[in-house]
Amino acid sequence: MKFGKRLKQQIEESLPAWRDKFLSYKELKKLVRQISSAESCVEYGKADAEAEFVHLLNNEIDKFNVFFMEEEEDFIIRHKELQQRIKRVIETWGPNGTKPSEAEYKDEMAKIRKDIVNFHGEMVLLVNYSNINYTGLAKILKKYDKRTGGLLRLPFIQKVLQQPFFITDLVSKLVKECENIIDEVFPVEQEDEEEIVKEQREAITVAGKGIFRNTVAALLSMQEIRRGSSTYGHFSLPPMDLPDSDLIHSFQLNSPIPIV
Amino acid sequence: MPSSFLALTSFKDKYSTSPSSFQVSSGREVMENSASLQESSLAPSNGTLGNSSLSPSIVTDHMCASALPHVQHSHNPAFISQSSRDLASLPPLDASFSQSTASLIHTQGNKDVSWSLDRLQMFLDLPENTPAPNQLVESSTGVLASEDHNKKTNWQEWADDLINVVDPDWSKILDNTNVLNPRVEVPKPSGDISKQQPQFHQNQLVPHGEFSSHAYPSSTAPPTKPRMRWTPELHEAFLEAVNQLGGSERATPKGILKLMNVEGLTIYHVKSHLQKYRTARYMPETSEGTSEKRITSIEEMKSIDLKTSIGITEALRLQVEVQKQLHEQLEIQRNLQLRIEEQGRYLQMMFEKQKKVEDEKGGVPSSASDDLLAPLPGSKHPPCNNGKSDSEALEQDHSRTGIGPGNAGTNEDKSSSGVSTKLKMLETESTVHDESGFSVSKRARTEK
């Protein structure tokens, strides 16, 4: 039940509009259990049960696809808009602009920085969304095969791999481009700034729902999920290598839901 | 079986006449039903609205009811959460799931469903559509024939296109009521829609967007079926068209569609994209619309604590770092997952090849099969070695179990069961993730 718990935590910490778009892992698990116990009674044939199960999975996948592509479309639009906005600010209030004003420029740039960082975060969270749902699907399929002796997993997962929601290339590309813009828009980090940053990192408290919190939760969840399990096998992922693990754990200082 | 049949029939009768009171009550009714599996399968938690979830099991009998198109607003959390509260066991299921499930129980297979759909198509005068040959198309899905899904998809899409061409606000109205009466709509714009259909399925958007006309029945946002996947290039074309037409306020979807001149793009795609665009454009001060609410609390924290200590810029930098890390980890994980499945595919292929060889040779293990295993790609050594040793183990077992006279048939059975057992063991193994341990335990099991 470890993954189920992790998934639930992730969902709770996720952006509100996303919460009903995740995999219904618990329900599917229940169904698998039902199927495996009902198999003893011939009344509902195995093929029918499997077809039903597959159909449910297909619906879930559809749900992911729709949501993912909608968000992706939004990101494409917003990405472009951000670039336009930066251009406008520079051209209006920048030093060589039509009405140069340092105050306005700084003000606007601050807003842009905030927006762009959150935008970056949201995109990464979408990639995370894709991944966690994929992982859940793989696990459910494995359970199904294990409990019913079926051979559903391998062929089915191949199809999942080709689904739009799993093909996150575009969003990843946008993330990378966003990082470039961020580098341009943020002032170059000074040496003394770095020291201050290191000292002050412990002072950061992150409370409330937010993109940052969600990101931290996602990273830590991932680490936990991959820690290793009793059913570790040929198709399992190795443990995760997260360099700043301690730092990231520290971001949970005030977390009402400890992610341990 | 008989009991489930009867139960289903009673559903049908109950619900066919009152589609409006469908949504929540149907769920409850189903929950009260006895048959366990049937209960869970037929419990439609109706995230989809305005749909007779159960009645379309026999499409022909209730054509009007079943002509109710699928409309779901993806942003209707209140409704979805209500229905999921009502129906404890299952995620939002859409009508087509219930449809085909019901038909499975009721009609023993897909044939009746497609037959019913054929009749429906005739009735509605739809052109026959074949699945679009798109890379993203899932034309070979689960157990259910993809054709059926496509037919359903096309028909629903057509019906939904109708509604949206006629009145864009219908989707809002439909959200709130469960009563749909597309019979009224049916005769009118059928001509336009049927013209749109074949054009759409041609799918020649190579430079621009991609269409994923899923073979899965869509559970949400029916107007965008087959779903349109936007790309930056396509968006650029969109922007150009908008600018030519005088900006986002003045440009009309029709005009944009014409200017863009992208095959397969429908006015609905343009319309919804335009809406998104307008929203994004006119919310710049409130930082990209919806994200504003989400980040409010974090901004408060930032301004109170962090302004005093690190400053907003640094806090943002930190946030970006964490986000970058998450992204990196996700990419790594994804690549791993891809590779794992690739190897699994490869192994299965090897098993099947082996099986074929054994079948042909009547179970006589030969060096030929070893040759099959020879060209293993270098990059995949560890698991490939496992695969090899597995197959060899299989080989040895078969030779051991004897290829006596007249045993060809038995050996075939053994080999096929051996292969499938092997695969199953591979899937369900719970041994240590260690190469030698892996092969050793495998051999141990095979020898059982």
Interface residues (C-beta under 8 A of the other chain):
Chain A: L15 P16 A17 R19 D20 S24 E27 L28 K30 L31 Q34 I35 A38 E43 Y44 A47 D48 A49 E50 A51 E52 V54 H55 L56 L57 N58 N59 E60 I61 D62 K63 N65 V66 F67 M69 E70 E72 E73 D74 I76 I77 R78 H79 K80 E81 R85 A110 K111 R113 K114 D115 V117 N118 F119 H120 G121 E122 V124 V127 N128 N131 Y134 T135 A138 K142 D145 K146 G149 L151 R153 L154 F156 I157 Q158 K159 L161 Q162 Q163 P164 I167 T168 L170 S172 V175 E179 I182 F186 P187 E189 E193 I196 V197 Q200 R201 A203 I204 T205 V206 A207 G208 K209 G210 I211 F212 R213 T215 V216 A218 L219 M222 R226 S230 T231 Y232 G233 H234 F235 S236 L237 P238 M240 L242 P243 D244 I248 F251
Chain B: M1 S4 S36 L37 Q38 S40 S41 G47 S74 H75 P77 I80 S81 S84 S89 L90 P91 P92 L93 D94 F97 S100 T101 L104 I105 Q135 L136 E138 S140 T141 G142 V143 L144 S212 H214 Y216 P217 S218 S219 T220 A221 T224 R227 M228 R229 W230 T231 P232 H235 E236 L239 H273 K276 Y277 A280 R281 P284 E285 S287 E288 T290 S291 R294 I295 S297 I298 E299 E300 M301 D305 L306 S309 I310 I312 T313 E314 A315 L316 R317 L318 Q319 V320 E321 V322 Q323 K324 Q325 L326 H327 Q329 L330 E331 Q333 R334 L336 Q337 L338 I340 E341 G344 R345 Q348 P383 N386 S420 L423 K424 L426 E427 T428 E429 S430 T431 V432 H433 F438
